[in-house]
Amino acid sequence: MNYQTVATGACERIEEAASQFCVEGEPSECSRYGNGHINDTFLLCTVDDRERNHRYILQRMNTHVFQNPKGLMQNITGVTGYLREQILKTGGDAERETLTLIKTGAGEDYYVDTLGYWWRMYLFITDATGYDAVEREEDFYQSAKAFGHFQRLLNRYPVELLTETIPDFHHTPKRFGAFCEAVEKDVCGRAKGAVREIAFVMDRKEELSVLTDKLVSGEISYRVTHNDTKLNNVLIDNRSGQAVCVIDLDTVMPGTALFDFGDSIRFGANTAAEDETDLSKVSLDLGLYEQYVNGFLKGCQGSLTKKELEMLPMGAKMMTMECGMRFLADYLSGDTYFRIHKEHHNLDRCRTQLKLVWDMEKKWEQMQAIVALYGGNTGK
């Protein structure tokens, strides 16, 4: 097999793993694929006896981040199987509209190699692209429709079957507790340079439990949530420009639709880069926010409740606050979690998130009005 941009030591592991999955034809080429930072992802090409080419995504799962890979794979198997059923019911193309796991010769959806690494394989979705940044409003709108549609299709999926692949991932009060601990310990002596940022978070501590409190009380329901709703986790068809498939299901867990909506706004409706140092450039783009609200609610097709609709702006604010806290806690703890590329990188990231929160607060009535405009009578 021809290996491109693959480290020499990895070739043997890849070849072992690839040989276990039931692909069409014989492997001909393998190369690194995408720019993800968690799993090791490869594009595997095969040629069958009729000289037809086939492509697959082969991934070595990161079991340091995802410490229960079996539970994670059970989540993906269950959710993709259910999505496939729903898509076929409406005459859709299940091989393009959801991820298709390739089984091993033993009938499993994953393979554990001789060194204990976990591998999985998906059918490659052709003629579609994932974008890392919002270049066109239409792409952001399409991603919103896709994540809303994802919510609607999984509306009746039994959430109790899902494993928490990262426990308490969006438990904002626990994130706040970790933040307070980082401030108190101040192991690197950095707190004195982040006094305003620490105070900003502390001033808003009373509302940090609003989403988790409403989940516990039952005011909003637990749903299947994606929990990583960046633009590049939606594939856009190269010809039609329509969203095709939601990918990267490692963080599919029980949660609230407000997590998914909110994280999309945090990521995609910011007028600046995540680590912009000129905070005057950082604001909530209300045009992009409106595009996302419109697309998300069209995708959901009335599956959200009135309370969920009402709280969409709070979802955006809380996900942005949570991310800012995490960046700041990591900065105070010595940059042990998020990869940094320059000095004070996590502090810069934190400041960007907190400025975005501040701007959301200034535009709160407009955010609510946009939801009311598109939500109308769609809530149950």
RODO-57005 format. One line per 5 residues: their letters; for each residue x, z, y of C-alpha. Coordinates in Angstrom, 3 decimals. Layout:
BEGIN
a) X/Z/Y ~ ...
% end
This chain:
BEGIN
mnyqt) 0.000/0.000/0.000 ~ 1.247/-0.833/3.487 ~ 1.411/2.269/5.685 ~ 1.355/1.950/9.460 ~ 2.137/4.847/11.839
vatga) 2.063/7.268/8.914 ~ 4.874/9.780/8.455 ~ 6.915/9.114/5.326 ~ 6.212/12.519/3.831 ~ 2.470/11.989/4.170
cerie) 2.307/8.710/2.248 ~ 2.351/10.333/-1.181 ~ -0.448/12.737/-0.236 ~ -2.570/9.926/1.207 ~ -2.070/7.751/-1.843
eaasq) -3.047/10.608/-4.153 ~ -6.183/11.359/-2.156 ~ -7.226/7.738/-1.688 ~ -6.986/7.073/-5.409 ~ -9.633/9.718/-6.136
fcveg) -12.467/8.114/-4.164 ~ -14.690/5.325/-5.469 ~ -13.821/2.516/-3.080 ~ -14.442/-1.193/-3.521 ~ -11.258/-3.089/-4.357
epsec) -7.648/-1.966/-4.174 ~ -6.019/-0.233/-1.182 ~ -3.955/-2.647/0.904 ~ -3.190/-0.848/4.154 ~ -3.467/2.600/5.716
srygn) -2.898/3.651/9.318 ~ -3.605/6.603/11.575 ~ -6.933/6.244/13.348 ~ -8.424/7.695/16.519 ~ -7.069/10.444/18.743
ghind) -8.664/13.584/17.318 ~ -6.662/16.805/17.453 ~ -8.193/18.724/14.537 ~ -8.249/16.652/11.352 ~ -5.760/13.999/10.215
tfllc) -7.682/10.729/10.210 ~ -6.669/7.429/8.610 ~ -8.197/3.970/8.357 ~ -7.953/2.767/4.768 ~ -8.355/-0.961/4.093
tvddr) -9.048/-2.400/0.650 ~ -9.371/-5.885/-0.826 ~ -11.676/-6.605/-3.757 ~ -11.290/-9.247/-6.481 ~ -13.219/-11.764/-4.351
ernhr) -10.729/-11.197/-1.521 ~ -13.321/-9.421/0.604 ~ -12.044/-6.701/2.940 ~ -13.541/-3.210/3.052 ~ -12.725/-0.314/5.384
yilqr) -13.020/3.440/4.992 ~ -12.185/6.545/7.012 ~ -10.020/8.992/5.049 ~ -9.598/12.477/6.513 ~ -7.489/15.466/5.650
mnthv) -9.525/18.426/6.820 ~ -7.987/21.169/8.947 ~ -8.580/24.307/6.912 ~ -6.871/26.499/9.514 ~ -9.665/25.737/11.979
fqnpk) -12.381/25.378/9.326 ~ -11.672/28.163/6.875 ~ -14.699/27.507/4.685 ~ -14.264/23.809/3.867 ~ -16.673/23.963/0.937
glmqn) -19.450/25.313/3.150 ~ -18.588/22.730/5.794 ~ -18.876/19.900/3.278 ~ -22.176/21.288/1.986 ~ -23.450/21.118/5.580
itgvt) -22.365/17.507/5.986 ~ -23.674/16.446/2.593 ~ -27.062/18.040/3.228 ~ -27.475/16.789/6.788 ~ -26.319/13.203/6.155
gylre) -28.498/12.995/3.053 ~ -31.518/14.178/5.022 ~ -30.743/11.806/7.901 ~ -30.446/8.931/5.451 ~ -33.952/9.676/4.121
qilkt) -35.431/9.808/7.630 ~ -33.686/6.607/8.715 ~ -34.821/4.672/5.650 ~ -38.422/5.824/6.187 ~ -38.475/3.975/9.490
ggdae) -36.696/0.881/8.174 ~ -33.339/1.698/9.757 ~ -29.845/0.860/8.540 ~ -28.616/4.097/6.968 ~ -25.066/2.793/6.515
retlt) -24.714/2.365/10.287 ~ -27.006/5.065/11.653 ~ -25.483/8.031/9.846 ~ -22.193/8.811/8.155 ~ -21.923/7.774/4.517
liktg) -19.759/9.979/2.317 ~ -17.822/8.244/-0.451 ~ -17.807/10.179/-3.710 ~ -14.827/10.844/-5.950 ~ -14.643/9.689/-9.546
agedy) -15.741/13.209/-10.484 ~ -18.891/12.857/-8.354 ~ -17.750/15.209/-5.568 ~ -17.924/14.601/-1.819 ~ -14.387/15.906/-1.299
yvdtl) -11.055/16.102/-3.093 ~ -8.522/18.943/-3.128 ~ -5.032/17.567/-3.742 ~ -2.158/19.103/-5.714 ~ -0.910/20.953/-2.614
gywwr) -4.354/22.386/-1.841 ~ -5.239/20.036/1.042 ~ -8.900/19.074/1.375 ~ -9.814/15.406/1.802 ~ -13.005/13.421/2.363
mylfi) -13.873/9.785/2.875 ~ -16.544/7.955/4.875 ~ -17.657/4.357/4.964 ~ -16.222/2.789/8.142 ~ -18.906/1.804/10.658
tdatg) -18.005/-1.659/11.896 ~ -18.468/-3.291/15.309 ~ -18.983/0.001/17.125 ~ -16.817/2.036/19.518 ~ -16.514/5.640/20.628
ydave) -15.469/6.102/24.280 ~ -13.336/9.014/25.452 ~ -14.641/9.076/29.027 ~ -17.774/8.012/30.858 ~ -16.949/4.547/32.204
reedf) -20.542/3.301/32.508 ~ -23.682/5.329/33.161 ~ -25.393/3.347/30.425 ~ -22.954/4.670/27.799 ~ -23.677/8.255/28.873
yqsak) -27.407/7.518/28.703 ~ -26.998/6.035/25.216 ~ -25.060/9.088/24.020 ~ -27.872/11.289/25.353 ~ -30.469/9.284/23.429
afghf) -28.339/9.537/20.294 ~ -27.946/13.311/20.457 ~ -31.628/13.723/21.309 ~ -32.543/11.474/18.378 ~ -30.226/13.563/16.175
qrlln) -32.228/16.643/17.217 ~ -35.547/14.961/16.490 ~ -34.570/13.607/13.071 ~ -33.350/17.047/12.000 ~ -36.247/18.924/13.582
rypve) -37.623/19.991/10.188 ~ -34.327/20.438/8.375 ~ -34.098/23.984/6.883 ~ -31.545/25.635/9.167 ~ -31.039/28.499/6.716
lltet) -29.193/26.082/4.407 ~ -26.392/25.652/6.939 ~ -23.106/27.554/6.952 ~ -21.489/28.628/10.225 ~ -18.304/26.579/10.045
ipdfh) -16.864/28.487/13.022 ~ -18.641/31.862/13.198 ~ -20.065/32.774/16.627 ~ -18.845/29.482/18.105 ~ -21.375/29.556/20.963
htpkr) -22.092/33.293/20.982 ~ -21.414/33.647/24.702 ~ -21.585/37.478/24.812 ~ -18.904/37.701/22.111 ~ -16.820/35.163/24.014
fgafc) -17.231/37.431/27.048 ~ -16.070/40.408/24.982 ~ -12.932/38.505/23.974 ~ -12.401/37.558/27.606 ~ -12.665/41.199/28.741
eavek) -10.156/42.205/26.072 ~ -7.732/39.544/27.295 ~ -8.118/40.794/30.870 ~ -7.559/44.407/29.836 ~ -4.480/43.702/27.719
dvcgr) -3.004/41.141/30.119 ~ -0.145/40.601/27.673 ~ 1.621/38.049/29.867 ~ 1.056/39.757/33.213 ~ -0.965/36.794/34.439
akgav) -4.151/38.571/35.572 ~ -2.797/39.131/39.093 ~ -2.704/35.362/39.575 ~ -6.300/34.904/38.421 ~ -8.111/37.644/40.333
reiaf) -10.735/35.341/41.853 ~ -11.468/33.655/38.545 ~ -11.833/36.967/36.718 ~ -14.163/38.240/39.443 ~ -16.247/35.045/39.261
vmdrk) -16.913/35.633/35.566 ~ -17.547/39.356/35.961 ~ -20.087/38.711/38.739 ~ -22.173/36.686/36.265 ~ -21.866/38.903/33.196
eelsv) -25.542/39.916/33.217 ~ -26.771/36.383/32.473 ~ -24.202/35.509/29.815 ~ -26.479/36.683/26.994 ~ -29.540/34.703/28.084
ltdkl) -29.363/32.046/25.345 ~ -28.463/34.377/22.493 ~ -31.110/36.892/23.591 ~ -33.825/34.237/23.473 ~ -32.663/33.064/20.055
vsgei) -32.812/36.605/18.714 ~ -36.234/37.243/20.277 ~ -37.607/33.969/18.935 ~ -38.461/32.570/22.382 ~ -36.350/29.601/21.410
syrvt) -35.839/28.519/17.812 ~ -32.721/28.006/15.778 ~ -32.175/24.304/15.168 ~ -29.567/22.084/13.572 ~ -27.041/21.585/16.365
hndtk) -23.993/19.344/16.572 ~ -21.947/21.649/18.833 ~ -19.411/19.013/19.913 ~ -21.483/16.560/21.932 ~ -18.709/14.662/23.649
lnnvl) -19.246/10.989/24.426 ~ -16.672/9.913/21.838 ~ -18.745/11.472/19.058 ~ -21.333/8.729/19.467 ~ -20.559/5.190/18.326
idnrs) -21.868/2.451/20.644 ~ -22.639/-0.974/19.177 ~ -20.147/-3.522/20.529 ~ -22.758/-6.255/20.992 ~ -25.989/-4.544/21.987
gqavc) -24.508/-1.579/23.852 ~ -26.983/0.672/22.028 ~ -25.984/3.974/20.423 ~ -25.559/3.568/16.689 ~ -24.438/6.810/15.079
vidld) -23.542/10.433/15.809 ~ -20.217/11.267/14.141 ~ -17.843/14.232/13.674 ~ -20.233/16.642/11.963 ~ -17.738/19.437/11.250
tvmpg) -19.394/21.799/13.723 ~ -22.986/21.156/12.625 ~ -24.426/24.683/12.484 ~ -27.524/26.687/13.370 ~ -27.918/26.964/17.143
talfd) -30.101/25.814/19.995 ~ -30.591/22.349/21.460 ~ -29.468/23.921/24.738 ~ -25.928/24.158/23.336 ~ -25.784/20.424/22.670
fgdsi) -27.412/19.410/25.941 ~ -25.312/21.832/27.955 ~ -21.962/20.857/26.504 ~ -22.699/17.179/27.151 ~ -23.380/17.890/30.819
rfgan) -20.269/20.061/31.095 ~ -18.148/17.271/29.650 ~ -19.762/14.115/30.965 ~ -21.394/14.863/34.337 ~ -18.309/16.376/35.977
taaed) -16.967/14.177/38.776 ~ -13.373/15.138/37.915 ~ -11.045/15.470/34.947 ~ -11.175/18.675/32.909 ~ -7.814/19.799/34.313
etdls) -8.165/18.521/37.903 ~ -6.145/20.704/40.289 ~ -7.864/19.460/43.465 ~ -11.105/21.411/43.157 ~ -12.687/19.500/46.036
kvsld) -13.071/16.642/43.544 ~ -15.026/18.790/41.082 ~ -18.822/18.694/41.226 ~ -21.917/18.000/39.154 ~ -22.803/14.312/39.364
lglye) -26.593/14.490/39.696 ~ -26.907/10.788/38.903 ~ -25.180/11.236/35.556 ~ -27.104/14.465/34.987 ~ -30.370/12.568/35.525
qyvng) -29.281/9.783/33.171 ~ -28.503/12.328/30.483 ~ -31.751/14.267/30.913 ~ -33.718/11.019/30.687 ~ -31.881/9.797/27.595
flkgc) -31.847/13.141/25.799 ~ -35.568/13.700/26.235 ~ -36.360/10.141/25.169 ~ -34.298/10.717/22.046 ~ -36.002/14.050/21.343
qgslt) -39.442/12.381/21.632 ~ -41.347/15.562/22.356 ~ -39.649/17.733/19.742 ~ -38.463/20.324/22.296 ~ -40.664/23.248/23.310
kkele) -41.681/23.979/26.902 ~ -39.291/26.945/26.944 ~ -36.405/24.754/25.772 ~ -37.208/22.196/28.465 ~ -37.354/24.906/31.093
mlpmg) -33.951/26.215/30.040 ~ -32.012/22.942/29.876 ~ -30.237/23.612/33.199 ~ -29.278/27.084/31.940 ~ -27.833/25.468/28.828
akmmt) -25.559/23.379/31.057 ~ -24.499/26.392/33.097 ~ -23.862/28.670/30.116 ~ -21.829/26.120/28.157 ~ -19.691/25.522/31.246
mecgm) -19.267/29.261/31.855 ~ -18.363/29.826/28.224 ~ -15.737/27.087/28.278 ~ -14.251/28.411/31.518 ~ -14.047/31.919/30.041
rflad) -12.326/30.609/26.940 ~ -9.725/28.725/28.965 ~ -9.070/31.785/31.120 ~ -8.880/34.181/28.161 ~ -6.400/31.869/26.463
ylsgd) -4.316/31.630/29.631 ~ -4.195/35.433/29.927 ~ -3.289/35.731/26.230 ~ -0.346/33.344/26.427 ~ -1.944/29.958/25.628
tyfri) -2.303/30.628/21.914 ~ -5.390/28.509/21.158 ~ -5.748/25.465/23.407 ~ -2.874/23.002/23.410 ~ -1.248/22.824/26.855
hkehh) 0.841/20.078/28.445 ~ 2.090/21.835/31.574 ~ 2.525/25.272/33.075 ~ -0.764/27.007/33.973 ~ -2.709/24.212/32.240
nldrc) -5.399/26.542/30.912 ~ -5.783/28.169/34.324 ~ -6.319/24.727/35.862 ~ -8.904/23.960/33.186 ~ -10.637/27.278/33.819
rtqlk) -10.810/26.678/37.567 ~ -12.399/23.273/37.013 ~ -15.127/24.749/34.799 ~ -15.872/27.602/37.179 ~ -16.049/25.242/40.160
lvwdm) -18.531/23.160/38.179 ~ -20.624/26.290/37.529 ~ -20.540/27.078/41.254 ~ -21.718/23.571/42.076 ~ -24.516/23.789/39.502
ekkwe) -25.732/26.954/41.191 ~ -25.832/25.116/44.527 ~ -27.833/22.272/42.956 ~ -30.033/24.448/40.744 ~ -33.398/23.404/42.209
qmqai) -32.429/19.732/41.907 ~ -31.391/20.221/38.298 ~ -34.738/21.858/37.531 ~ -36.672/19.142/39.370 ~ -34.969/16.395/37.342
valyg) -35.913/18.109/34.081 ~ -39.496/18.513/35.312 ~ -39.593/14.820/36.280 ~ -38.589/13.575/32.822 ~ -39.927/16.475/30.757
gntgk) -43.459/16.213/32.061 ~ -45.776/17.005/29.176 ~ -43.242/16.301/26.433 ~ -42.695/19.949/25.512 ~ -44.766/21.487/22.711
% end
